[in-house]
Amino acid sequence: MMITKLAASLLLAAGCAALAAPSYAQPAAFGGPKMLVHGNYCGPGNNAPLPPIDALDAACARHDACTPNGGLPSQACNLRLQREATLISRDPRQPQDVRSMAGLVAASATLIPTDPNARSVPASVSTNATQDAYAPALDRSAPAGLEDDADDSDAD
């Protein structure tokens, strides 16, 4: 619980610093130092070609894959990350720490800068599962209420 609060505070501070000085936020997204907050793909930069470690990391890897190399993601790409992270944050099958981080990623996804003219160009990131990679169980259906998000309260 304390780690989650600390991570949230650090991510919020980093987000405020990025908004206050956007020129400092871009180097990480364009080949600068990685500032991952979870797994191999959540945060600026990534550890490709390492596989995602869990469902949230896989959602972040898909976000990285729909972001053009050296460019900004489309708004649709960010909204997909927000939706997937929201579903993971509500999934009781996920560990509590993953659910908490997924809620933070979902809340932060709309703050990621976008390119209004972005085309969907795959990056050099593979989300295919390898032998030791995270692979979701396909035989379990999602809990009731997770597939259709009827409330639009977090669609802002």
C-alpha positions, 0 to 999 in steps of 0.5 A, a space after each residue: 500500500 505504501 509503495 503504491 502511494 509512493 509510486 503514485 506520488 512519484 508519477 504525479 510529480 514526474 507528470 507535473 514536471 513534464 507538463 511544466 517543462 515539456 522539452 524535458 519529457 521528450 528525450 525519454 520517448 525518443 531514445 533517452 533514458 527509460 523511466 519505466 514505472 511497471 514491467 518492461 513497457 509501462 512508462 517512457 521507453 521500454 525494454 524491447 524485445 523482453 516479453 511483458 510480465 503481466 496483463 498491464 505490461 502487455 497493454 503498455 506493450 501494445 501502446 508502445 507498438 501503436 506508437 510510431 518510432 520517434 513519434 507521438 501516439 495517436 489519441 486512439 492509441 492512448 484511449 485504448 491504453 486507458 480502456 485496457 488499464 481500466 479493465 485490468 484495474 477492475 479485474 479481481 483475478 489480477 494481484 492488488 499491486 497490478 490493479 493499483 498500478 493499472 488504475 494509475 496508468 488508466 488515469 494517466 493515459 489521457 495525459 500522454 501527448 498525442 499527434 493529431 495526424 498520427 498514423 498507426 505504424 508498428 514500433 519494433 515491439 513484439 507482444 507475442 508470448 514466448 516461453 517465459 512470457 506472460 500469457 493470459 488464460 484464455 479459458 476464463 471469461 472476464 467477470 460480469 460487468 468488465 466487458 461492457 463499461 456502462 458507466 462513462 464516469 471515467 471516460 473524461 
